[in-house]
Amino acid sequence: MDAQRVDMFTMSNSKFFESHQLPQIRERLLQMDDGKWSIIQTLQFKDPTIMLIVSILVGQLGIDRFMIGDTGLGVGKLLTCGGLGIWTIVDWFLIMGATREKNMEKLSMHLY
């Protein structure tokens, strides 16, 4: 894989992943077969900042968790009104990290 293309991908998508994951992503992309590159480029990742805004606005309904694919947690938040508000507040601090983890899982599924 072309190092310049990998560096462009890493720079343009760095906000979707944890900073400690970026070197691992870069190395794996460099080792990847060129045939998978078109698939990797078409992947759409969730923006952690948008997910934080969603969590602040409608987090008590679990919509933030539904959007990142945590259906079980979304249902739990919906049925308990965000854990009586406590779970909602805790998620304000956790949702960005959870979104980045889900993005990494999505990318890893195509890299390995």
Steps between C-alpha positions, in 0.01 A plus 500: 500500500620850419618679817378840378147368444500338844621820666224700329239252619639509854510881512153549356339241728697550821209662688302176468754294700690515828846654457674188633333291225633707210848342476342154503254602228780646288712186527210273416404716199858487372491119515155476342437366152426770238175324411343595834585869466178593319295337778694685770448833324123454487459428872299766679589564862289664769622842613562502878416871526163452332431206730575721802252759376238229444572365848453842658176570314322163500726269698235420757308317226803289410517632144875554532554132581267386223695711250835339581354150499464432873139387472487337843626810677267715289200297609616515862532877488165533325313288754659667802496856365877503492536323834295777660741750351814357658587273208442790263751720683757220517460441126589864430851404609508152343323535165793645305729215607229243428452648153872479427504138621213411266683672213811293577293181505354589160844568352655191661233282348628598155872507582538154651 
